[in-house]
Each structure stands twice: as structure tokens, then as C-alpha cells.
């Protein structure tokens, strides 16, 4: 199935970028996996949207699916484009800012 099913995703083939659509002026998120050991979350950022600086107690991997984003880690900004990924280290301040609109997966492992 190439689209985004409304029900459970287990055992389904899904086009990752189809898990959510852009909404003007908003950040759309959808939890794909939420387990004690970690989470996988899909995000769609409208142009001009982002996540303000914060820290997390675990490393977080961001994979850009569409578009591009400026990802700032400890004050160092990097442009990350579709098909690329970056790991945001635990306990380091980080923020994300859309360059146009973009979609990403955020994978956080808590172990």
C-alpha cells in the first residue's frame, strides 16, 4: 500500500512521506512507534515553522524525507536535505527550522 493507512501500520507497506501532509502555519506530527526503548515520529513542517532550542536526554536521529531544514546543534547550524540524516547528541541544545517546507523522521532510542 503506497499511501498512509488510517489504521495500524504493522505489516503494511507505506510511503513514508505520505504519512502526513503539510498544513499552512503548522507542524504536523504522527507517532509511528512508541515503545519504552524508543520512538519513531513523522513530522511535516510548513514553511517558516520549526522547533525551538531544547535538549533531550538521548541521541536523536533526524532523517529528512522531503525538502530541507536548518538544524542547529550547540549553536552550529547545518543544512540537511532530503535523503540525508543527522544525529543530534544527547544533552546538547538543538533546534530545527524549515527551509521552505520539509518532512522528516525523528528516531529516538532511549537505551
C-alpha positions as CSV (number, residue, x, y, z in Angstrom):
1,X,0.0,0.0,0.0
2,X,1.7,3.2,-1.1
3,X,-0.5,5.6,0.8
4,X,-0.9,6.2,4.5
5,X,-3.4,3.8,6.1
6,X,-5.7,5.3,8.7
7,X,-5.4,2.2,11.0
8,X,-2.4,0.3,12.2
9,X,0.8,0.4,10.2
10,X,2.1,-3.1,11.3
11,X,2.7,-5.4,8.4
12,X,1.8,-2.6,5.9
13,X,4.0,-1.2,3.1
14,X,3.7,2.6,3.4
15,X,5.2,5.5,1.5
16,X,6.9,7.3,4.4
17,X,6.4,10.9,3.1
18,X,2.7,10.1,2.7
19,X,2.2,9.6,6.5
20,X,1.1,13.2,6.8
21,X,0.5,16.3,4.7
22,X,1.7,19.9,5.1
23,X,-0.7,22.3,6.9
24,X,0.0,26.0,6.4
25,X,1.5,27.6,9.5
26,X,1.7,24.3,11.4
27,X,3.9,21.4,12.3
28,X,2.1,18.0,11.8
29,X,3.4,15.0,13.7
30,X,2.4,11.4,13.7
31,X,3.9,8.8,16.1
32,X,4.8,5.6,14.2
33,X,6.3,3.6,17.0
34,X,6.2,4.4,20.7
35,X,7.9,1.9,22.9
36,X,9.7,2.0,26.2
37,X,13.1,1.8,24.4
38,X,12.4,4.4,21.8
39,X,10.1,6.3,19.4
40,X,9.8,6.9,15.7
41,X,7.9,10.1,14.8
42,X,7.0,11.6,11.4
43,X,6.9,15.4,11.1
44,X,5.7,17.7,8.3
45,X,6.8,21.3,8.8
46,X,5.2,24.1,6.9
47,X,7.4,26.9,5.5
48,X,8.7,29.1,8.3
49,X,8.0,26.5,11.1
50,X,10.5,24.9,13.4
51,X,11.2,23.6,16.8
52,X,12.7,26.0,19.3
53,X,16.0,25.2,21.0
54,X,15.7,22.4,23.6
55,X,17.7,19.4,24.9
56,X,16.8,15.7,25.1
57,X,18.4,13.1,27.4
58,X,19.0,10.7,24.4
59,X,20.6,10.8,21.0
60,X,18.0,11.6,18.3
61,X,18.4,10.7,14.6
62,X,16.7,13.0,12.1
63,X,16.2,11.8,8.5
64,X,15.0,14.4,6.0
65,X,12.4,12.8,3.6
66,X,11.4,15.9,1.6
67,X,12.8,19.4,1.4
68,X,15.5,20.7,3.7
69,X,16.0,22.1,7.1
70,X,18.5,24.1,9.1
71,X,19.4,22.0,12.2
72,X,21.3,23.9,14.9
73,X,23.3,21.8,17.4
74,X,25.1,23.7,20.2
75,X,25.0,26.9,18.0
76,X,26.3,25.2,14.9
77,X,23.8,25.4,12.0
78,X,23.8,22.7,9.3
79,X,21.6,22.5,6.2
80,X,20.2,18.9,5.9
81,X,18.5,17.9,2.7
82,X,16.2,15.1,1.5
83,X,18.0,11.8,1.7
84,X,20.4,13.0,4.4
85,X,20.4,12.4,8.1
86,X,22.0,13.9,11.2
87,X,22.3,12.7,14.8
88,X,21.6,15.2,17.5
89,X,23.6,14.2,20.6
90,X,22.0,13.8,23.9
91,X,22.0,16.7,26.3
92,X,23.2,19.2,23.5
93,X,20.9,22.1,22.8
94,X,19.4,21.8,19.3
95,X,16.7,23.4,17.2
96,X,15.2,22.9,13.7
97,X,14.0,25.5,11.2
98,X,12.2,24.8,7.9
99,X,13.8,25.9,4.7
100,X,10.6,26.0,2.6
101,X,8.6,23.0,3.8
102,X,10.0,19.7,4.8
103,X,9.2,16.2,6.1
104,X,11.3,14.2,8.4
105,X,11.5,11.1,10.6
106,X,12.8,11.5,14.2
107,X,14.1,8.4,15.7
108,X,15.0,8.4,19.4
109,X,16.5,5.4,21.2
110,X,16.2,5.5,25.0
111,X,18.7,2.8,25.8
